[in-house]
C-alpha cells in the first residue's frame, strides 16, 4: 500500500501521523518527482480521483483499528475523522 511506502520513507509510525503528515502524504501522491520540488509546473502523478480513493482507504484503515480496539488511541483519527452515523 502506498501509505506504508510513504510512512517508511518519512520514518513515521502510523500511530503518530498528524494532519500535517497527511497533507504531506497527499503532496507525495501528487508529486511526479517524489521529494524533489520542481520550479516548473508538472502534471500530477495520480488523478484526484485516485488520490481520493487512496485517502478513503487510509481513513478506513484508521476507522477499522479504532472501532476494533486494536489500538488505545489514534490522535489523527480522533481529531479529524468523524464517523458517519
N, CA and C atoms as a LAMMPS dump frame, in Angstrom:
ITEM: TIMESTEP
0
ITEM: NUMBER OF ATOMS
255
ITEM: BOX BOUNDS ff ff ff
-5.0000000000000000e+02 5.0000000000000000e+02
-5.0000000000000000e+02 5.0000000000000000e+02
-5.0000000000000000e+02 5.0000000000000000e+02
ITEM: ATOMS id mol type element x y z
1 1 1 N 0.846 -1.186 0
2 1 2 C 0 0 0
3 1 3 C 0.887 1.243 0
4 2 1 N 0.535 2.198 -0.791
5 2 2 C 1.325 3.422 -0.915
6 2 3 C 1.508 4.146 0.411
7 3 1 N 0.508 4.061 1.274
8 3 2 C 0.594 4.738 2.57
9 3 3 C 1.772 4.218 3.381
10 4 1 N 1.97 2.894 3.376
11 4 2 C 3.089 2.312 4.123
12 4 3 C 4.414 2.727 3.487
13 5 1 N 4.461 2.8 2.16
14 5 2 C 5.681 3.249 1.481
15 5 3 C 6.034 4.665 1.911
16 6 1 N 5.025 5.521 1.946
17 6 2 C 5.244 6.908 2.359
18 6 3 C 5.725 6.98 3.811
19 7 1 N 5.033 6.281 4.708
20 7 2 C 5.412 6.324 6.124
21 7 3 C 6.821 5.798 6.344
22 8 1 N 7.194 4.774 5.592
23 8 2 C 8.552 4.24 5.675
24 8 3 C 9.566 5.278 5.187
25 9 1 N 9.238 5.941 4.09
26 9 2 C 10.139 6.943 3.523
27 9 3 C 10.378 8.112 4.477
28 10 1 N 9.327 8.547 5.171
29 10 2 C 9.463 9.691 6.086
30 10 3 C 9.713 9.241 7.526
31 11 1 N 9.861 7.937 7.716
32 11 2 C 10.168 7.342 9.018
33 11 3 C 9.194 7.805 10.11
34 12 1 N 7.895 7.602 9.832
35 12 2 C 6.839 7.961 10.768
36 12 3 C 5.985 6.731 11.04
37 13 1 N 5.673 6.489 12.3
38 13 2 C 4.792 5.394 12.674
39 13 3 C 3.354 5.799 12.384
40 14 1 N 2.551 4.871 11.914
41 14 2 C 1.169 5.2 11.537
42 14 3 C 0.351 5.675 12.718
43 15 1 N 0.736 5.328 13.93
44 15 2 C 0.028 5.792 15.122
45 15 3 C 0.27 7.281 15.387
46 16 1 N 1.391 7.798 14.881
47 16 2 C 1.819 9.162 15.208
48 16 3 C 1.493 10.191 14.134
49 17 1 N 0.801 9.79 13.09
50 17 2 C 0.501 10.688 11.976
51 17 3 C -0.434 11.803 12.435
52 18 1 N -0.074 13.036 12.049
53 18 2 C -0.959 14.167 12.337
54 18 3 C -1.458 14.758 11.016
55 19 1 N -2.233 15.796 11.096
56 19 2 C -2.844 16.372 9.889
57 19 3 C -1.783 16.903 8.919
58 20 1 N -0.689 17.399 9.45
59 20 2 C 0.406 17.877 8.599
60 20 3 C 1.025 16.717 7.819
61 21 1 N 1.208 15.587 8.48
62 21 2 C 1.737 14.393 7.799
63 21 3 C 0.788 13.931 6.7
64 22 1 N -0.502 14.009 6.973
65 22 2 C -1.486 13.608 5.972
66 22 3 C -1.44 14.538 4.754
67 23 1 N -1.274 15.839 4.998
68 23 2 C -1.136 16.797 3.884
69 23 3 C 0.133 16.502 3.081
70 24 1 N 1.213 16.158 3.768
71 24 2 C 2.455 15.803 3.075
72 24 3 C 2.276 14.531 2.249
73 25 1 N 1.48 13.59 2.765
74 25 2 C 1.193 12.361 2.025
75 25 3 C 0.439 12.674 0.732
76 26 1 N -0.51 13.575 0.806
77 26 2 C -1.257 13.974 -0.392
78 26 3 C -0.306 14.593 -1.415
79 27 1 N 0.587 15.446 -0.963
80 27 2 C 1.585 16.038 -1.875
81 27 3 C 2.457 14.94 -2.481
82 28 1 N 2.864 13.99 -1.666
83 28 2 C 3.698 12.875 -2.12
84 28 3 C 2.964 12.071 -3.196
85 29 1 N 1.658 11.89 -3.023
86 29 2 C 0.877 11.165 -4.022
87 29 3 C 0.796 11.921 -5.342
88 30 1 N 0.738 13.233 -5.273
89 30 2 C 0.615 14.057 -6.484
90 30 3 C 1.939 14.277 -7.198
91 31 1 N 3.01 14.308 -6.451
92 31 2 C 4.306 14.723 -6.984
93 31 3 C 4.922 13.684 -7.912
94 32 1 N 5.193 14.056 -9.144
95 32 2 C 5.818 13.117 -10.081
96 32 3 C 7.298 12.902 -9.804
97 33 1 N 7.898 13.773 -8.998
98 33 2 C 9.341 13.691 -8.753
99 33 3 C 9.666 13.314 -7.32
100 34 1 N 8.725 12.778 -6.588
101 34 2 C 8.985 12.385 -5.206
102 34 3 C 9.194 13.581 -4.316
103 35 1 N 10.279 13.556 -3.558
104 35 2 C 10.532 14.623 -2.591
105 35 3 C 11.217 15.837 -3.216
106 36 1 N 11.561 15.776 -4.503
107 36 2 C 12.187 16.901 -5.186
108 36 3 C 11.104 17.892 -5.601
109 37 1 N 11.295 19.151 -5.269
110 37 2 C 10.334 20.192 -5.631
111 37 3 C 10.776 20.827 -6.942
112 38 1 N 9.906 20.762 -7.931
113 38 2 C 10.206 21.318 -9.241
114 38 3 C 9.757 22.776 -9.305
115 39 1 N 10.544 23.6 -9.967
116 39 2 C 10.176 25 -10.148
117 39 3 C 9.212 25.169 -11.318
118 40 1 N 9.149 24.173 -12.172
119 40 2 C 8.245 24.211 -13.313
120 40 3 C 6.986 23.418 -12.993
121 41 1 N 5.858 23.897 -13.503
122 41 2 C 4.602 23.192 -13.29
123 41 3 C 4.669 21.827 -13.966
124 42 1 N 4.219 20.805 -13.237
125 42 2 C 4.227 19.454 -13.774
126 42 3 C 2.862 18.813 -13.553
127 43 1 N 2.537 17.89 -14.424
128 43 2 C 1.283 17.169 -14.28
129 43 3 C 1.367 16.233 -13.074
130 44 1 N 0.286 16.128 -12.332
131 44 2 C 0.253 15.267 -11.154
132 44 3 C 0.514 13.817 -11.546
133 45 1 N 1.141 13.088 -10.635
134 45 2 C 1.468 11.686 -10.866
135 45 3 C 0.212 10.819 -10.88
136 46 1 N -0.795 11.233 -10.088
137 46 2 C -2.047 10.492 -9.988
138 46 3 C -3.212 11.456 -10.149
139 47 1 N -4.342 10.959 -10.598
140 47 2 C -5.522 11.812 -10.732
141 47 3 C -6.096 12.09 -9.344
142 48 1 N -6.915 13.133 -9.262
143 48 2 C -7.564 13.46 -7.985
144 48 3 C -8.476 12.32 -7.527
145 49 1 N -9.124 11.656 -8.482
146 49 2 C -9.989 10.521 -8.14
147 49 3 C -9.176 9.39 -7.509
148 50 1 N -8.005 9.137 -8.033
149 50 2 C -7.137 8.099 -7.473
150 50 3 C -6.666 8.49 -6.08
151 51 1 N -6.289 9.744 -5.908
152 51 2 C -5.842 10.223 -4.596
153 51 3 C -6.98 10.119 -3.588
154 52 1 N -8.189 10.48 -3.991
155 52 2 C -9.34 10.364 -3.093
156 52 3 C -9.595 8.912 -2.698
157 53 1 N -9.427 7.998 -3.626
158 53 2 C -9.611 6.579 -3.334
159 53 3 C -8.563 6.099 -2.331
160 54 1 N -7.33 6.517 -2.521
161 54 2 C -6.253 6.151 -1.601
162 54 3 C -6.53 6.713 -0.214
163 55 1 N -6.95 7.985 -0.141
164 55 2 C -7.256 8.597 1.152
165 55 3 C -8.443 7.91 1.831
166 56 1 N -9.417 7.487 1.055
167 56 2 C -10.542 6.731 1.623
168 56 3 C -10.058 5.432 2.243
169 57 1 N -9.121 4.781 1.587
170 57 2 C -8.558 3.543 2.125
171 57 3 C -7.808 3.798 3.426
172 58 1 N -7.06 4.886 3.475
173 58 2 C -6.34 5.249 4.697
174 58 3 C -7.337 5.527 5.822
175 59 1 N -8.403 6.254 5.517
176 59 2 C -9.444 6.541 6.517
177 59 3 C -10.077 5.253 7.023
178 60 1 N -10.335 4.308 6.121
179 60 2 C -10.932 3.034 6.522
180 60 3 C -9.976 2.242 7.401
181 61 1 N -8.676 2.327 7.14
182 61 2 C -7.678 1.668 7.97
183 61 3 C -7.763 2.183 9.408
184 62 1 N -7.773 3.507 9.558
185 62 2 C -7.863 4.097 10.893
186 62 3 C -9.211 3.775 11.538
187 63 1 N -10.263 3.829 10.765
188 63 2 C -11.595 3.527 11.284
189 63 3 C -11.662 2.092 11.799
190 64 1 N -11.144 1.158 11.03
191 64 2 C -11.146 -0.244 11.434
192 64 3 C -10.415 -0.437 12.756
193 65 1 N -9.217 0.104 12.862
194 65 2 C -8.42 -0.103 14.068
195 65 3 C -9.012 0.614 15.274
196 66 1 N -9.607 1.758 15.051
197 66 2 C -10.258 2.483 16.147
198 66 3 C -11.473 1.697 16.654
199 67 1 N -12.312 1.234 15.751
200 67 2 C -13.539 0.531 16.143
201 67 3 C -13.285 -0.866 16.687
202 68 1 N -12.231 -1.525 16.217
203 68 2 C -11.949 -2.884 16.685
204 68 3 C -11.168 -2.877 17.996
205 69 1 N -10.69 -1.708 18.413
206 69 2 C -9.968 -1.61 19.678
207 69 3 C -8.549 -2.143 19.605
208 70 1 N -7.986 -2.229 18.408
209 70 2 C -6.623 -2.734 18.247
210 70 3 C -5.571 -1.774 18.796
211 71 1 N -5.931 -0.523 18.906
212 71 2 C -5.022 0.488 19.452
213 71 3 C -5.794 1.31 20.475
214 72 1 N -5.066 1.845 21.449
215 72 2 C -5.748 2.586 22.502
216 72 3 C -6.241 3.941 22.019
217 73 1 N -5.442 4.614 21.213
218 73 2 C -5.86 5.917 20.703
219 73 3 C -5.061 6.261 19.446
220 74 1 N -5.731 6.784 18.47
221 74 2 C -5.075 7.266 17.259
222 74 3 C -5.399 8.751 17.168
223 75 1 N -4.434 9.616 17.506
224 75 2 C -4.717 11.056 17.549
225 75 3 C -5.307 11.62 16.26
226 76 1 N -4.789 11.233 15.106
227 76 2 C -5.302 11.755 13.843
228 76 3 C -6.761 11.362 13.667
229 77 1 N -7.08 10.129 13.939
230 77 2 C -8.462 9.662 13.791
231 77 3 C -9.384 10.427 14.722
232 78 1 N -8.994 10.541 15.956
233 78 2 C -9.833 11.194 16.948
234 78 3 C -10.069 12.659 16.678
235 79 1 N -9.098 13.323 16.059
236 79 2 C -9.237 14.764 15.848
237 79 3 C -9.76 15.13 14.466
238 80 1 N -9.68 14.238 13.493
239 80 2 C -10.014 14.622 12.124
240 80 3 C -11.124 13.807 11.493
241 81 1 N -11.246 12.53 11.826
242 81 2 C -12.205 11.663 11.163
243 81 3 C -13.428 11.482 12.043
244 82 1 N -14.552 11.894 11.56
245 82 2 C -15.797 11.766 12.312
246 82 3 C -16.656 10.732 11.596
247 83 1 N -16.98 9.608 12.278
248 83 2 C -17.789 8.573 11.621
249 83 3 C -19.157 9.097 11.197
250 84 1 N -19.677 8.588 10.106
251 84 2 C -20.998 8.961 9.618
252 84 3 C -22.045 8.075 10.269
253 85 1 N -22.772 8.641 11.192
254 85 2 C -23.861 7.913 11.807
255 85 3 C -23.428 7.053 12.871
